[in-house]
Amino acid sequence: QNVPSDYVIKLDGATLNAGDGYGVFFRLQNYDNRPSGYSFQYDPGLGGAFAVRKWVNGSEINPPIALNRPPGYTWTGVPRDVEIHVKGNTYTAFVDGQQVLTFTDNTYMSGGVGLRTWDKTSVCMDNFSINPIQ
């Protein structure tokens, strides 16, 4: 839980093998069953979209803070490199080196990192890292 305020999260070779999706929490508060913070996720339930959700006391706030539906995107069964830059009040997500979302919000200015899954998801990755942002 000793994470700097500004950081880069990397998931290398993350492959969704089964289920509906997975997400990465950042600026995470409350490391129990009632998290607050943000999550970047791929969500087929939103029409195959990349989304950032704000969480308050364990509840996802709708609609998503940021949303991008790339046309014809294949997520399941394909290794993807995911990178999230967390700096000040600006957050930028990249998949395979391409920027897919960016947003600003002042709600959570510090906090940790975590992973989330739902609906019997199976995801594997080659590497997971958190480093201070350059």
Secondary structure, DSSP 8 states (H G I E B T S, - for coil): ----SSEEEEEEEEEEEESS-EEEEEEEE--SSS-EEEEEEEEGGGTSEEEEEEEETTEEEEEEEEEE--TT---BTS-EEEEEEEETTEEEEEETTEEEEEEE--S--S-EEEEEE-SS-EEE-SEEEEEE--
